[in-house]
Structures are given as C-alpha cells and as structure tokens.
C-alpha cells in the first residue's frame, strides 16, 4: 500500500470534519474580525541561520522541563532587533535561552508587550505548525514517531534548482508591479511538492501564473501559490476542494503563463513561482491590503526536509515518505 492511501485512512475523516466546521463558523468569524483590529503588514526578514538555530533549540528542549517554543524565542529576538535580523547573533539567542531556563518567560525577556504580541502573531502566522510531533509514514507502510520539521521544500528531493532573493523585483507583463513570490529555476517536469497540508482553494489557468495551484492551510492563515506549471500535464491529481498532505506531489515545474490563451508557454526560463500570502482577516485574501512575504530564507530553511518521490506505472510521481502531524490523527 502506498503512503498516500495510508495517510488518507488516518487523516481524511478528521480533516474533512474540521474543514466543514471552519466553513460553518466562517460567517461568525468574519463578523468578529470586522469589529476588531488585525495585522495589515508583515515584513518577514528572519534569515535561514536564525530559523535553523531556533528550530534546533526547540527540538533539543522538547522533552525538557522547560521546552522552548521557537516562535516565542524568535518573537523576543524580533523585539530586540526591531524586526531587523540582519544584525542577528547566535549569542543573543543563547543568552535569551539561559534567561528562560532561569525562570523568565520570553514576554518578560522582550520587555515590550505590544511589540512582542505583534511578532508572536506575525511570526506565528508564517511558521505556525512547521515544527510539531509527527508520524512519518513511508511507502512500505513503516510508521515512525518523531518531533521536528513537518513542512517540506517545494522541490522534490534529488532535483536541482537555483534561486536568489527576487522578492519585490520589478515585473511588467500586463502592468508594472512588484514580484510578490519567489522563483526557483529548474527543469521542466520536476515534481512540485505541497509545502504544507491544506485544501486546494484554486487551480486552473491564470494569464499571469499559467497553470497554477492555490492551497490554503487548515488554520486559514497561509495561502500557498504555485505557478508556471508544465504545459499539457501541469497537475498530479489536483482539483479544487481536494485535501493535500505536506510532502505530496501536486504538479510539475514548467514555463506556462503570461498569456490569455490557455496552455501557453510564454515564460522564458522554466521555473516554479511560489509564494505565501498571510491572511489575518477575510478581506485580505483578494483585497488591496494583501500580505505576501519574502520566501528566500524560508526556501533555504525548508531544504532541510525534502520529499523523496518515485515514478509510478501511470507516469505520475508519488511521495515515498511524508510526515503527518499527530494533531491531525488524534
């Protein structure tokens, strides 16, 4: 039995129930959000080194008497740097961890309640659920419990790509605008991986993104956008409303887009454009105050967990190992 079928058996019913419940509660949540303030902007500039150091601290202390939550730790550091992690020093992180071990909490260490609350919400929206207790399931059915990174690189293991920090770069097709995603240059047909579990909110043709997929996280805070997928065969069993697992193959890298004519290659260099939109209020999804974050550092960070894949007899690719959060099975 393949990993996909085993995963579905454990998670499908629970996730479907939660999805239905969230849809039932959506009108109430929308009404409440309209009456309260919410975050309008997030400048996510945490480098890969700080993410990796904080993650390792979280993992190392997980079974200790005072486990350290990496988002709380990064939020305290965000207060220290005013969000500018270009001056990050690991010694600052270690000093904060010692203070925490001595009995202080990170809010006390930050010494700025308002700023700490902002970073906790902002960084929590980006990183929420990335580190957790999981069950890793392989294609032969072997299940192993662990604690660590539960999200994946968008490029499958063993497939090369190149990238640079292109967030905010100028784009001119259609109209002059800023690039609100991250481009990963690779070979046509490279398997594209779902970074996080969620449900497919959008798929099909878009004149800017070509064949694209939009996946919303189950907590509703993150919308992942994957674009310029392969001509003629962009998807791997994808349709709107489908539940996808983190690590699952969802499509194939290509060069479609920049055309009103469907299924057209008008992109000069084959690549995956992917991005993360943060949603603190329903009005932000398609409104003027959209929040897209720079994915360069996160892309480097997520290379620590790449999905291994194999080609099936029908020509599609499937994951050989995926990590399912225990919360999705309990």
HELIX and SHEET records of a PDB file:
HELIX    1   1 UNK A    3  UNK A   34  1                                  32    
HELIX    2   2 UNK A   48  UNK A   60  1                                  13    
HELIX    3   3 UNK A   70  UNK A   81  1                                  12    
HELIX    4   4 UNK A   85  UNK A   87  5                                   3    
HELIX    5   5 UNK A   90  UNK A  101  1                                  12    
HELIX    6   6 UNK A  106  UNK A  110  1                                   5    
HELIX    7   7 UNK A  113  UNK A  127  1                                  15    
HELIX    8   8 UNK A  282  UNK A  284  5                                   3    
HELIX    9   9 UNK A  296  UNK A  302  1                                   7    
HELIX   10  10 UNK A  326  UNK A  328  5                                   3    
SHEET    1   A 3 UNK A 143  UNK A 149  0                                        
SHEET    2   A 3 UNK A 131  UNK A 138 -1                                        
SHEET    3   A 3 UNK A 321  UNK A 325 -1                                        
SHEET    1   B 2 UNK A 170  UNK A 171  0                                        
SHEET    2   B 2 UNK A 177  UNK A 178 -1                                        
SHEET    1   C 6 UNK A 182  UNK A 185  0                                        
SHEET    2   C 6 UNK A 271  UNK A 278 -1                                        
SHEET    3   C 6 UNK A 222  UNK A 227 -1                                        
SHEET    4   C 6 UNK A 210  UNK A 217 -1                                        
SHEET    5   C 6 UNK A 198  UNK A 206 -1                                        
SHEET    6   C 6 UNK A 243  UNK A 244 -1                                        
SHEET    1   D 3 UNK A 182  UNK A 185  0                                        
SHEET    2   D 3 UNK A 271  UNK A 278 -1                                        
SHEET    3   D 3 UNK A 291  UNK A 292 -1                                        
SHEET    1   E 2 UNK A 191  UNK A 193  0                                        
SHEET    2   E 2 UNK A 249  UNK A 252 -1                                        
SHEET    1   F 2 UNK A 309  UNK A 311  0                                        
SHEET    2   F 2 UNK A 317  UNK A 319 -1                                        
END                                                                             
